[in-house]
Amino acid sequence: MTQDHQRIEQLLTQLEEEMRGLSIWGDQPPDPTAFASTLPFYHDRMGFHEWLQWVFVPRIARLAEQRIDFPGKCDIAPMSEVWFEQKQMVQAVNLVRILQELDRQLSA
């Protein structure tokens, strides 16, 4: 595994830990129909935090595990800033920082 893939795995672990600490990491996945959305972040069918946990993290983890090239551009942090601001979750600042670093690493 390359250092890039290892770094992404570390960041995904940090992301999960931070989400658990904020009590926004769920035990049960959303209804299967939620995954049929065609909108960005599946925002019509699940919360941003659910999309992170059940869509983003598994997809990126699979790429890292299989040492597949990452997407050329990743820009999730701005969405997280908006979503957490709307939810008035000022305590999510570290989570946003992790997502900013993931954006940098995945876009490199």
Summary of the structure (lengths in Angstrom):
residues: 108
radius of gyration: 13.5
end to end distance: 16.9
largest distance: 38.5
contacts: 285
relative contact order: 0.18
helix: 68%
strand: 0%
